Amino acid sequence: MRRATDASCLSRPALYDPGMADISAEQVRAEVAEWVAGAWDPSITVAEWWVRLAASGYAAPMLPESVGGRGYPRDLATTVSNVLEEHGLVGPPSGLGLMLAAPTLAVHGSPEQQNEFIPPILDGRSAWCQLFSEPGAGSDLAGLATKAELDGDEYVITGQKVWTSGGQHADWGMLIARTNVDAPKHQGISYFAFRMDQPGVDVRPLREMTGRAMFNEVFIDEARVPAANLIGGLNNGWAVANTTLMVERASLGSGGGGGGTLGIAVPGPIAGHLNRPVGDFVQLRAGAATGAVGGGTLKQLSELARTVGCSGDPTVRQGLAELHTLAEVGRWNLMRARSGQRATSVEGNLAKLLGTHSLRRTREIGNHIIGAQGMLWGTDTLSNGAVQELTVFSPGPSIYGGTDQIQRNIVSERGLGLPKEPGNFRTTPYRDLPKNG
Ligand SMILES: Cc1cc2nc3c(=O)[nH]c(=O)nc-3n(C[C@H](O)[C@H](O)[C@H](O)COP(=O)(O)OP(=O)(O)OC[C@H]3O[C@@H](n4cnc5c(N)ncnc54)[C@H](O)[C@@H]3O)c2cc1C
């Protein structure tokens, strides 16, 4: 199942440095605030700001220091992004390069691949998308049909991907494709760093109910990828993809990325943001709904309630207290992930479930605050349109990164030890599996 992972071939990402476990959130908070005071300058370009951020290690604090991070556990990395958010500045390059590709490469990439791909992700010079889902392979991701065939020192890729977020801005894709049809489905997949701007790649936008086209379908017809861009070894792609998926769940659950790109500076040359003043994006962010629920969201809703004059309403107060409680539970869940024996191995899945629940509650409480204005659209409405934007965006996170149902399957199988779903699909060669006509 997509995202219902095969624990036997799972490679667990061990990104953070255990030596960092003793650093306190207060210490990190003070260090980041001091750094921001000296580094933030709204008049420099987005590219210049991101170079500063990358050099400080705060662009991706969870990555090991050897590849440009700080080796922080996830809860401290969340502290870093909270401090950056509280200062109202532009955060690290948004999108799936920083969130997924860099951590995956840090675990599975060769030193050469890490040197080539990670620095431009950290300072926003390159943008990545995730070429995983296909029309016939979503939850059942291991059933994917896109094929990669070796031709000299290149693989030739043919197939179709769908729901590719940010594909229109990406110059690289995390591509998984079938390299062995005789092996069981989980064992014949390989993972590639795939150039998007090449002949044979056709990116077509798909419009969502937000009115925008955040994601795309991607048709691939005999495109090419050098064998040197195979990540983690031939036919080992399921293990590599599971690292990406585990990072995705934990990251989405802790409020990282995943939202729309409205008002956010987008990395890579295609979006055209790199040479604009970084201060421009602070203005845009003010009214943007990003899909991430953190301390900043609670603060915004509290201010909104005061503006509307309903901050004394007991149901509003109760709702805001509930959001605060959910955020605290989320924080403790992340802390448990680094607590040795108490860790359950499914904290990432729990974080994602908690995140999607919090997002739905944020939508409901936000709409309770703005009342009938929730039916209006645009920045000249209460909340600058942010609650309305969040409302139409809110079903997405329960689907991407593995649906809520799939997260619960994983928690039950891997966390609680309940039986796996029946069937011999884990041992049958891919070519003999029943397929959709
Ligand atoms: C906003 C958005 C952005 C996305 N971005 C990307 C992206 O950038 N890259 C990418 O590769 N994909 C992306 N996706 C795709 C996403 O990962 C898939 O939509 C998701 O994995 C579900 O797959 P599916 O849509 O094929 O649904 P299906 O797998 O067909 O599922 C349909 C329903 O059946 C349920 N179901 C399926 N199997 C089981 C089971 N075993 N047990 C219980 N219930 C089950 C599901 O929970 C769901 O409710 C995105 C999706 C969205 C909505």
The ligand as a MOL file (V3000), in Angstrom:
LIG
                    3D

  0  0  0     0  0            999 V3000
M  V30 BEGIN CTAB
M  V30 COUNTS 53 58 0 0 0
M  V30 BEGIN ATOM
M  V30 1 C -2.7150 18.3770 -2.5740 0
M  V30 2 C -2.0350 17.1160 -2.9810 0
M  V30 3 C -0.6970 17.1430 -3.3120 0
M  V30 4 C -0.0390 15.9590 -3.6990 0
M  V30 5 N 1.2740 16.0450 -4.0810 0
M  V30 6 C 1.9010 14.9230 -4.5040 0
M  V30 7 C 3.2430 15.0040 -5.0000 0
M  V30 8 O 3.8640 16.0660 -5.0310 0
M  V30 9 N 3.8330 13.8860 -5.4630 0
M  V30 10 C 3.2010 12.6780 -5.4540 0
M  V30 11 O 3.8140 11.7010 -5.8670 0
M  V30 12 N 1.9130 12.5530 -5.0220 0
M  V30 13 C 1.2510 13.6570 -4.5420 0
M  V30 14 N -0.0410 13.5860 -4.1170 0
M  V30 15 C -0.7280 12.3020 -4.2540 0
M  V30 16 C -1.0320 11.5950 -2.9470 0
M  V30 17 O 0.1230 11.0740 -2.3620 0
M  V30 18 C -2.0320 10.4910 -3.2810 0
M  V30 19 O -3.2330 11.1550 -3.6950 0
M  V30 20 C -2.3170 9.6110 -2.1000 0
M  V30 21 O -1.2290 8.7760 -1.8350 0
M  V30 22 C -3.5880 8.7610 -2.2910 0
M  V30 23 O -3.5260 8.0780 -3.4940 0
M  V30 24 P -4.7720 8.0980 -4.5190 0
M  V30 25 O -5.1420 9.5190 -4.7500 0
M  V30 26 O -4.3930 7.2640 -5.6910 0
M  V30 27 O -5.9650 7.4330 -3.7210 0
M  V30 28 P -6.2540 5.8740 -3.5330 0
M  V30 29 O -4.9800 5.1910 -3.1640 0
M  V30 30 O -6.9700 5.3760 -4.7220 0
M  V30 31 O -7.2050 5.8910 -2.2650 0
M  V30 32 C -8.6010 6.1940 -2.3680 0
M  V30 33 C -9.2080 6.0310 -0.9730 0
M  V30 34 O -9.0690 4.6470 -0.5330 0
M  V30 35 C -8.4010 4.6200 0.7330 0
M  V30 36 N -7.5270 3.4420 0.7780 0
M  V30 37 C -6.6760 3.0120 -0.1910 0
M  V30 38 N -6.0300 1.9130 0.2310 0
M  V30 39 C -6.4510 1.6530 1.4990 0
M  V30 40 C -6.1390 0.6660 2.4650 0
M  V30 41 N -5.2440 -0.2970 2.2220 0
M  V30 42 N -6.7420 0.7150 3.6740 0
M  V30 43 C -7.6600 1.7030 3.9560 0
M  V30 44 N -8.0210 2.6680 3.0560 0
M  V30 45 C -7.4160 2.6400 1.8450 0
M  V30 46 C -7.5960 5.9020 0.7990 0
M  V30 47 O -7.3340 6.2640 2.1580 0
M  V30 48 C -8.5020 6.8910 0.0900 0
M  V30 49 O -9.4890 7.3820 0.9900 0
M  V30 50 C -0.7360 14.7280 -3.7190 0
M  V30 51 C -2.0900 14.6940 -3.3470 0
M  V30 52 C -2.7350 15.8670 -2.9880 0
M  V30 53 C -4.1880 15.8010 -2.5970 0
M  V30 END ATOM
M  V30 BEGIN BOND
M  V30 1 1 1 2
M  V30 2 1 2 3
M  V30 3 2 2 52
M  V30 4 2 3 4
M  V30 5 1 4 5
M  V30 6 1 4 50
M  V30 7 2 5 6
M  V30 8 1 6 7
M  V30 9 1 6 13
M  V30 10 2 7 8
M  V30 11 1 7 9
M  V30 12 1 9 10
M  V30 13 2 10 11
M  V30 14 1 10 12
M  V30 15 2 12 13
M  V30 16 1 13 14
M  V30 17 1 14 15
M  V30 18 1 14 50
M  V30 19 1 15 16
M  V30 20 1 16 17
M  V30 21 1 16 18
M  V30 22 1 18 19
M  V30 23 1 18 20
M  V30 24 1 20 21
M  V30 25 1 20 22
M  V30 26 1 22 23
M  V30 27 1 23 24
M  V30 28 2 24 25
M  V30 29 1 24 26
M  V30 30 1 24 27
M  V30 31 1 27 28
M  V30 32 2 28 29
M  V30 33 1 28 30
M  V30 34 1 28 31
M  V30 35 1 31 32
M  V30 36 1 32 33
M  V30 37 1 33 34
M  V30 38 1 33 48
M  V30 39 1 34 35
M  V30 40 1 35 36
M  V30 41 1 35 46
M  V30 42 1 36 37
M  V30 43 1 36 45
M  V30 44 2 37 38
M  V30 45 1 38 39
M  V30 46 1 39 40
M  V30 47 2 39 45
M  V30 48 1 40 41
M  V30 49 2 40 42
M  V30 50 1 42 43
M  V30 51 2 43 44
M  V30 52 1 44 45
M  V30 53 1 46 47
M  V30 54 1 46 48
M  V30 55 1 48 49
M  V30 56 2 50 51
M  V30 57 1 51 52
M  V30 58 1 52 53
M  V30 END BOND
M  V30 END CTAB
M  END
